[in-house]
Amino acid sequence: MNTNPRKAAIVGCGFVGASIAFRFLQQGLFSHLVLLDANQEKAEGEAMDLSDGLPYGSAMEITAGSYDDIADCALVVITAGANQKPGESRLDLIGRNIAILRSIIGEITAREFGGILLIVSNPVDVLTYAAWKMSGYPRERVIGSGTVLDTGRLKQLLGEELRVDSRNIHAFIIGEHGDSELAVWSEANVSGLALEDFCRIRGQALRPGDMDRLYREVRDSAYEIIRRKGVTCYGIAMAVGRIASCIVKDEHAVLPISVALDGQYGLNGVALSLPSLVGRGGLEEILEIPLSPEEQHALDVSARQMLEAIAALGGQMDAPRTAVTV
């Protein structure tokens, strides 16, 4: 089946899925957006509510549908799964979400889907790897939202610290989208100026203690938001909107998406969030940016944790044998 470059679907209409749908409506990237949820009435209600805003947005069609409606989509975003509860890490969600993902992948692979799978459900790195293994699709077509959100958090906090527009900050959070993630301070800059040079010119100081504090604020941000409001949804919706824009517009932009590794950084058998070129075909290239010895060690530690989580899944990552029609 031919792929419609202006058609997308979101599987899972909870807070995150609905927020992403709203972001897509604002962006006007797609002419048709299909919403799917285990609760069909929930999907229908979200489609109706979003459609009410179409006179003030972009021309598009928003419908609640079934898996038969996603075969010609250029992009399918998977957000379905259990939400992170107060006190839980993202890795705590594996047991609940791997079975949900398995059923979804079975439905998608039963159709002639030729687009890109974008995994947003947590733990996103483990589930991205699992989706790639289950689907049998090329690795460039199975990506995760990764640390695009975490990187945005770092840019925002660093911009506030340095009193400069966060859009001028160029820095990455890489590794796990979770507790073992790391900030690549060695390559961080402000519009091409190394942090040290920018601070010297401005007469500011960014000490190791300051960088550690900022990193911890980024790493723990989701816990703080969940403690206060129960869920994170708007930031990730903006991050997914950015990824979708790169795909639809073929931007060849650099984003730290989650990708299955094939020897990059000396790692295999795992998906991690790393700076990558993103365009119409999904993943174009994983960029092996220079890391300090300390950063490489931290990345290796993060990879080991993801490898242990993947190994614990065993046969749960095998391709689904049959799909349940809905």
VMD Tcl script that draws the C-alpha trace (Angstrom):
set ca {
  {0.00 0.00 0.00}
  {1.24 3.52 -0.81}
  {2.14 5.74 2.12}
  {0.37 9.08 2.51}
  {3.03 11.55 3.72}
  {0.35 13.78 5.25}
  {-1.38 11.06 7.31}
  {-0.50 10.06 10.86}
  {-1.99 8.00 13.68}
  {-1.68 8.07 17.44}
  {-2.19 4.81 19.34}
  {-3.26 5.67 22.89}
  {-5.48 8.63 23.74}
  {-4.50 9.27 27.34}
  {-3.02 12.58 28.51}
  {0.12 12.15 26.41}
  {-1.59 10.94 23.24}
  {-4.26 13.66 23.40}
  {-1.63 16.35 24.03}
  {0.36 15.15 21.01}
  {-2.80 15.23 18.89}
  {-3.42 18.80 20.00}
  {0.15 19.71 19.10}
  {-0.25 18.14 15.64}
  {-3.43 20.19 15.17}
  {-1.50 23.36 16.02}
  {1.35 22.51 13.67}
  {-0.77 21.69 10.65}
  {1.68 18.98 9.59}
  {-0.94 16.44 8.57}
  {-4.10 16.44 6.49}
  {-5.51 13.39 8.30}
  {-4.92 12.30 11.89}
  {-6.32 8.96 13.13}
  {-6.77 8.31 16.85}
  {-6.84 4.78 18.28}
  {-7.46 3.65 21.83}
  {-8.54 0.49 23.62}
  {-11.52 2.58 24.71}
  {-13.10 3.45 21.37}
  {-15.40 6.07 22.90}
  {-12.38 7.85 24.38}
  {-10.81 8.06 20.93}
  {-14.08 9.29 19.45}
  {-14.47 11.93 22.15}
  {-10.92 13.22 21.65}
  {-11.46 13.37 17.88}
  {-14.70 15.31 18.34}
  {-13.15 17.73 20.83}
  {-10.10 18.38 18.64}
  {-12.25 18.79 15.53}
  {-14.14 21.61 17.24}
  {-10.95 23.67 16.98}
  {-10.38 23.11 13.27}
  {-12.01 26.43 12.23}
  {-9.21 28.15 14.17}
  {-6.40 25.85 13.10}
  {-5.19 24.13 9.98}
  {-7.30 22.26 7.45}
  {-7.22 18.59 8.39}
  {-9.41 15.62 9.21}
  {-9.32 14.11 12.70}
  {-11.04 10.77 13.15}
  {-11.23 7.88 15.57}
  {-10.38 4.69 13.72}
  {-9.09 1.15 13.81}
  {-5.80 -0.45 12.82}
  {-7.09 -0.87 9.28}
  {-6.92 2.93 9.00}
  {-3.18 3.15 9.72}
  {-1.82 1.06 6.84}
  {-1.09 4.11 4.65}
  {0.12 6.39 7.48}
  {3.55 7.95 7.16}
  {3.87 8.08 10.94}
  {2.35 6.05 13.78}
  {2.98 7.38 17.28}
  {2.61 4.84 20.09}
  {1.80 6.32 23.50}
  {-0.37 3.49 24.87}
  {0.64 2.01 28.18}
  {0.63 2.50 31.91}
  {1.64 5.91 33.22}
  {4.53 6.43 35.61}
  {3.26 6.75 39.17}
  {4.81 8.84 41.97}
  {7.92 7.05 43.20}
  {8.23 4.81 40.13}
  {11.13 4.87 37.71}
  {10.46 4.48 34.01}
  {12.02 1.02 34.12}
  {9.36 -0.04 36.63}
  {6.84 0.16 33.77}
  {8.42 -2.58 31.65}
  {6.27 -5.46 32.84}
  {3.02 -3.58 32.29}
  {3.88 -1.99 28.97}
  {5.71 -4.71 27.05}
  {2.52 -6.79 26.71}
  {0.58 -3.75 25.51}
  {3.30 -2.94 22.98}
  {3.36 -6.52 21.76}
  {-0.36 -6.48 20.97}
  {-0.04 -3.14 19.15}
  {2.93 -4.26 17.05}
  {1.04 -7.42 16.11}
  {-1.84 -5.33 14.80}
  {0.43 -2.99 12.85}
  {2.56 -5.69 11.22}
  {-0.63 -7.50 10.15}
  {-1.31 -4.54 7.84}
  {0.78 -3.32 4.92}
  {2.27 -0.50 6.98}
  {5.25 1.16 5.35}
  {5.70 4.24 7.52}
  {7.66 5.12 10.64}
  {6.95 3.89 14.16}
  {7.63 6.50 16.83}
  {7.61 5.00 20.33}
  {6.76 7.38 23.16}
  {5.58 4.92 25.84}
  {8.03 4.35 28.70}
  {10.59 3.00 29.26}
  {11.09 4.38 25.78}
  {14.58 3.00 25.05}
  {13.69 -0.56 26.02}
  {10.35 -0.40 24.21}
  {11.96 1.09 21.09}
  {14.36 -1.84 20.94}
  {11.52 -4.27 21.59}
  {9.35 -2.69 18.87}
  {12.21 -2.98 16.39}
  {12.75 -6.65 17.23}
  {9.03 -7.49 17.25}
  {8.20 -5.69 14.02}
  {11.11 -6.83 11.89}
  {11.15 -3.36 10.30}
  {14.44 -1.68 9.34}
  {15.97 0.15 12.32}
  {15.57 3.53 10.61}
  {11.78 3.09 10.67}
  {11.51 2.30 14.40}
  {12.59 5.19 16.59}
  {11.75 6.52 20.03}
  {11.18 10.01 21.41}
  {14.34 9.40 23.43}
  {15.87 12.30 25.32}
  {14.48 15.03 23.06}
  {12.38 16.19 26.02}
  {15.26 15.90 28.51}
  {17.50 17.87 26.17}
  {14.84 20.57 25.96}
  {14.73 20.68 29.75}
  {18.52 21.09 29.89}
  {18.43 23.90 27.32}
  {15.71 25.71 29.24}
  {17.44 25.43 32.62}
  {20.84 26.33 31.20}
  {19.34 29.30 29.39}
  {17.84 30.55 32.65}
  {21.16 30.02 34.44}
  {23.14 31.94 31.81}
  {20.39 34.51 31.14}
  {20.30 33.71 27.42}
  {17.55 32.50 25.06}
  {17.32 28.71 25.45}
  {17.07 28.40 21.66}
  {20.72 29.52 21.50}
  {21.80 26.68 23.78}
  {23.23 23.60 22.05}
  {23.61 20.68 24.44}
  {22.49 17.06 24.73}
  {21.18 14.65 27.29}
  {22.00 11.14 26.04}
  {21.79 7.51 27.14}
  {18.66 6.23 28.86}
  {15.60 8.45 28.99}
  {15.65 7.88 32.72}
  {17.79 7.75 35.82}
  {21.07 6.77 34.10}
  {20.98 9.53 31.47}
  {23.94 11.89 31.20}
  {24.61 15.44 30.08}
  {27.33 15.93 27.45}
  {28.89 19.03 28.97}
  {32.11 18.65 26.95}
  {30.27 19.58 23.72}
  {27.76 22.11 25.11}
  {27.89 25.60 23.62}
  {25.97 28.83 23.17}
  {25.60 29.57 19.45}
  {28.99 28.00 18.76}
  {30.76 29.49 21.77}
  {31.98 26.91 24.27}
  {30.31 27.32 27.66}
  {33.60 28.33 29.26}
  {34.22 31.03 26.64}
  {30.64 32.33 26.83}
  {30.82 32.59 30.61}
  {34.20 34.34 30.43}
  {32.89 36.92 27.94}
  {29.82 37.54 30.10}
  {31.77 37.59 33.33}
  {29.79 34.63 34.62}
  {30.84 31.38 36.26}
  {29.44 27.92 35.66}
  {31.13 25.67 38.18}
  {31.07 21.86 38.28}
  {28.63 22.07 41.16}
  {26.30 24.23 39.07}
  {26.42 21.76 36.18}
  {25.69 18.85 38.49}
  {22.73 20.72 39.99}
  {21.31 21.47 36.54}
  {21.77 17.85 35.44}
  {19.96 16.56 38.52}
  {17.10 19.00 37.94}
  {16.75 17.65 34.39}
  {16.99 14.01 35.45}
  {14.46 14.41 38.26}
  {12.10 16.80 36.48}
  {9.51 14.14 35.59}
  {9.37 12.93 39.20}
  {8.68 16.46 40.40}
  {6.00 17.09 37.79}
  {4.30 13.74 38.47}
  {4.39 14.42 42.22}
  {2.63 17.73 41.67}
  {0.12 17.01 38.87}
  {0.19 13.24 38.35}
  {1.40 13.14 34.74}
  {3.76 14.80 32.27}
  {2.19 15.55 28.89}
  {2.80 19.03 27.45}
  {6.59 18.91 27.25}
  {6.62 15.51 25.57}
  {3.92 16.68 23.16}
  {6.17 19.55 22.08}
  {9.12 17.16 21.73}
  {7.13 14.70 19.60}
  {5.86 17.60 17.49}
  {9.47 18.53 16.81}
  {10.34 14.99 15.73}
  {7.25 14.80 13.50}
  {8.18 18.10 11.86}
  {11.64 16.73 11.02}
  {10.05 13.71 9.36}
  {7.29 15.47 7.43}
  {9.50 18.35 6.27}
  {12.54 16.12 5.66}
  {14.63 18.50 7.75}
  {17.73 16.34 8.29}
  {17.79 17.80 11.81}
  {19.89 16.53 14.71}
  {17.83 15.21 17.62}
  {18.67 12.77 20.46}
  {16.06 10.16 19.51}
  {16.12 6.58 20.78}
  {17.63 4.23 18.21}
  {18.76 0.60 18.03}
  {22.56 0.59 17.93}
  {24.73 -1.37 15.53}
  {28.23 -0.82 16.85}
  {28.03 2.94 17.40}
  {29.90 4.03 20.53}
  {31.05 0.39 20.76}
  {27.53 -0.77 21.67}
  {25.16 -3.42 20.26}
  {21.94 -5.13 21.27}
  {20.40 -2.05 22.84}
  {18.56 1.14 21.98}
  {19.75 4.40 23.51}
  {18.98 8.06 23.02}
  {21.76 9.60 20.94}
  {22.18 12.57 18.57}
  {20.91 11.43 15.18}
  {19.96 12.90 11.84}
  {16.19 12.71 11.34}
  {14.39 13.11 8.02}
  {11.54 11.74 5.92}
  {12.76 8.17 6.25}
  {13.10 8.40 10.02}
  {16.63 7.71 11.27}
  {19.22 8.78 8.72}
  {22.42 8.46 10.72}
  {23.53 8.05 14.33}
  {26.16 10.69 15.06}
  {29.12 9.57 17.15}
  {29.91 12.85 18.85}
  {33.13 13.22 20.86}
  {32.73 12.28 24.51}
  {35.09 12.80 27.41}
  {36.32 9.60 29.11}
  {33.94 10.27 31.99}
  {31.01 10.73 29.62}
  {31.84 7.55 27.69}
  {31.97 5.64 30.97}
  {28.59 7.05 32.01}
  {27.14 6.06 28.62}
  {28.51 2.53 29.05}
  {26.88 2.31 32.49}
  {23.57 3.48 31.05}
  {23.86 0.93 28.23}
  {24.51 -1.90 30.70}
  {21.32 -1.05 32.58}
  {19.31 -1.11 29.35}
  {20.95 -4.39 28.29}
  {19.97 -5.97 31.61}
  {16.38 -4.78 31.20}
  {16.25 -6.14 27.63}
  {17.76 -9.48 28.65}
  {15.08 -9.87 31.33}
  {12.37 -9.67 28.65}
  {13.61 -12.80 26.90}
  {11.12 -14.18 24.39}
  {8.69 -11.35 24.95}
  {10.47 -9.49 22.16}
  {9.90 -12.20 19.56}
  {7.67 -11.26 16.64}
  {3.98 -11.64 17.57}
  {2.56 -14.78 15.93}
  {-0.93 -13.49 15.39}
  {-2.77 -10.19 15.54}
  {-6.14 -9.60 17.15}
  {-8.48 -7.71 14.84}
  {-10.23 -4.69 16.35}
}
mol new
graphics top color blue
foreach p $ca { graphics top sphere $p radius 0.5 }
foreach p [lrange $ca 0 end-1] q [lrange $ca 1 end] { graphics top cylinder $p $q radius 0.2 }
display resetview
